Amino acid sequence: MTESELYKTLGALTKNKEEWKANVPYVSSLLSSDSVKIRAKALWLLGEMGLCHPDAVRDSVSMIADFLDSEEPLLRERALNALGRIGRGNFDLIEPYWAGLFRFADDKEASVRLSFIWASENIAIDTPDPYRDYMPIYVGLLRDPDDKVRMESPEIFRVLGKRRPEFVLPYIDTLQQIAGTDDNRVVRIHCAGAIKATERT
């Protein structure tokens, strides 16, 4: 099967959620593919499978985590995304790797920093408490030089503001300042949304 054909097969499987659980071993086997594109797609799909069927991907989590050390930014992104989705399904499965994820807040690639925030949001939805002592890291990302990172970074404050407002309240002044001054309209809107999330609790 060519790379293109295999990618199409994975695309079809992505749409066929009833087949996900049974196909976890097959998709996991593709993590050893020679193709970066196929490995990236497999990582993404395993994350979605793991959100719905976390126990089914239990044996794949360590293989997914190995890609955190990849020299290929796309694979680091997808590994973060996958662990975020699996961690939303069952935090215990990714807990051994959780503290190590914070190094990606300083990754040289903006796309990886963005995936780190996105993964954090996913995990924090159902497991907010571990984030209490890590908030300054996200405050730093509010000032990231990349627009897309800055647009996403307030969202972790919104997620946590709904669940643990006391984690966010010390940073309301910072969020207000950015909401009033950032050059990017979406950043301003998202910061305002994060503030409102704490007010609704």
Legacy VTK file of the C-alpha trace (Angstrom):
# vtk DataFile Version 3.0
C-alpha trace
ASCII
DATASET POLYDATA
POINTS 201 float
0.000 0.000 0.000
1.386 3.390 -0.951
1.639 6.262 1.493
-1.288 7.977 -0.224
-3.456 4.865 -0.084
-2.597 4.248 3.562
-3.378 7.843 4.446
-6.775 7.502 2.775
-7.396 4.301 4.728
-6.664 6.118 7.971
-8.905 8.962 6.861
-11.755 6.528 6.342
-11.123 4.941 9.726
-11.170 8.382 11.335
-14.782 8.772 10.202
-15.788 5.250 11.303
-15.805 5.588 15.090
-17.486 2.217 15.610
-14.271 0.589 14.386
-11.870 2.586 16.515
-11.533 0.293 19.507
-10.859 -2.806 17.416
-8.275 -0.991 15.294
-6.092 0.451 18.052
-3.416 -2.283 17.574
-3.342 -1.671 13.823
-3.008 2.095 14.157
-0.379 1.659 16.860
1.651 -0.519 14.489
1.841 2.429 12.096
3.903 4.387 14.601
6.884 2.495 13.178
6.125 3.596 9.603
8.946 5.148 7.574
6.596 7.978 6.639
6.410 11.034 8.888
2.984 11.762 7.426
1.660 8.328 8.399
3.198 8.418 11.871
1.693 11.853 12.434
-1.738 10.671 11.312
-1.476 7.577 13.513
-0.572 9.704 16.535
-3.504 11.993 15.933
-5.930 9.106 15.498
-4.661 7.309 18.601
-5.367 10.459 20.558
-8.950 10.550 19.335
-9.327 6.819 19.984
-7.884 7.301 23.451
-10.379 10.006 24.307
-13.248 7.631 23.525
-11.601 4.366 24.624
-8.721 5.205 26.981
-8.212 1.652 28.211
-7.827 0.435 24.624
-4.760 2.640 24.084
-3.133 1.870 27.431
-0.352 -0.196 25.835
0.296 2.494 23.213
0.853 5.434 25.548
4.568 4.821 26.070
5.106 4.568 22.289
3.239 7.846 21.817
5.322 9.508 24.537
8.529 8.435 22.780
7.674 10.886 19.996
7.980 13.784 22.417
11.719 13.534 21.814
11.421 13.525 18.023
13.526 15.931 15.986
10.491 16.344 13.713
8.268 19.164 15.035
5.113 17.662 13.527
5.620 14.472 15.510
6.205 16.387 18.740
2.987 18.288 18.051
0.979 15.157 17.419
2.391 13.347 20.446
1.365 16.268 22.641
-2.069 16.345 21.062
-2.510 12.611 21.554
-1.438 12.666 25.194
-3.771 15.584 25.798
-6.754 13.718 24.387
-5.883 10.484 26.168
-5.292 12.427 29.382
-8.728 13.940 29.062
-10.128 10.415 28.808
-8.041 9.035 31.683
-5.391 11.171 33.335
-3.821 8.180 35.066
-2.600 6.855 31.711
-0.506 9.920 30.948
0.404 10.986 34.474
3.940 9.499 34.262
4.629 11.888 31.370
2.597 14.878 32.523
5.279 16.894 34.331
7.602 16.397 31.368
5.158 18.121 29.039
5.943 21.540 30.466
9.276 21.696 28.705
7.357 22.253 25.486
6.236 25.675 26.675
9.737 26.740 25.548
9.966 24.628 22.403
11.692 26.457 19.553
8.741 25.706 17.260
5.637 27.823 17.791
3.441 24.995 16.517
4.726 22.747 19.314
4.140 25.426 21.949
0.610 25.750 20.591
0.060 21.988 20.870
1.339 22.084 24.440
-1.344 24.613 25.371
-4.010 22.654 23.541
-3.008 19.439 25.314
-3.056 21.255 28.660
-6.586 22.489 28.022
-7.776 18.989 27.213
-6.304 17.499 30.363
-7.431 20.369 32.598
-11.070 19.953 31.586
-11.420 16.900 33.814
-8.198 17.079 35.858
-7.599 20.718 36.783
-5.952 20.354 40.195
-2.397 19.488 39.084
-2.154 22.841 37.279
-2.214 24.954 40.456
1.564 25.402 40.670
2.180 25.728 36.926
0.183 28.851 36.124
3.250 31.133 35.691
4.254 29.041 32.673
0.994 29.943 30.946
1.350 33.574 31.952
4.617 33.578 30.026
2.859 32.184 26.963
0.431 35.111 27.032
3.428 37.179 25.853
4.652 34.685 23.258
6.027 36.272 20.069
3.822 34.040 17.902
0.277 35.260 17.294
-1.285 31.787 17.217
0.295 30.883 20.542
-0.933 34.116 22.099
-4.400 33.527 20.677
-4.596 30.097 22.323
-2.844 30.785 25.621
-5.779 32.598 27.285
-7.912 29.517 26.699
-6.184 27.529 29.445
-7.135 30.370 31.806
-10.724 30.116 30.581
-10.796 26.340 31.089
-9.345 26.592 34.572
-11.342 29.700 35.409
-14.533 27.689 35.085
-13.248 24.862 37.265
-10.713 26.369 39.651
-11.107 30.167 39.516
-8.702 30.527 42.418
-5.915 29.396 40.061
-6.684 32.258 37.668
-7.646 35.112 39.991
-4.010 36.111 40.749
-3.564 36.815 37.026
-6.725 38.801 36.322
-4.810 42.081 36.158
-2.442 40.617 33.572
-5.338 39.262 31.507
-7.101 42.632 31.701
-3.996 44.480 30.605
-3.524 42.194 27.593
-7.254 42.308 26.792
-6.925 46.066 26.491
-3.619 46.410 24.697
-2.654 43.393 22.560
-2.389 44.117 18.844
-4.262 40.905 17.996
-8.052 41.159 18.264
-8.494 37.443 18.973
-5.975 37.603 21.814
-7.941 40.481 23.341
-11.237 38.588 22.985
-9.837 35.383 24.462
-8.335 37.197 27.431
-11.676 38.867 28.088
-13.356 35.460 27.843
-10.977 34.020 30.411
-11.820 36.830 32.821
-15.543 36.264 32.328
-15.129 32.545 33.008
-13.912 33.286 36.524
-16.768 35.743 37.087
-19.400 33.134 36.219
-18.294 30.709 38.908
LINES 1 202
201 0 1 2 3 4 5 6 7 8 9 10 11 12 13 14 15 16 17 18 19 20 21 22 23 24 25 26 27 28 29 30 31 32 33 34 35 36 37 38 39 40 41 42 43 44 45 46 47 48 49 50 51 52 53 54 55 56 57 58 59 60 61 62 63 64 65 66 67 68 69 70 71 72 73 74 75 76 77 78 79 80 81 82 83 84 85 86 87 88 89 90 91 92 93 94 95 96 97 98 99 100 101 102 103 104 105 106 107 108 109 110 111 112 113 114 115 116 117 118 119 120 121 122 123 124 125 126 127 128 129 130 131 132 133 134 135 136 137 138 139 140 141 142 143 144 145 146 147 148 149 150 151 152 153 154 155 156 157 158 159 160 161 162 163 164 165 166 167 168 169 170 171 172 173 174 175 176 177 178 179 180 181 182 183 184 185 186 187 188 189 190 191 192 193 194 195 196 197 198 199 200
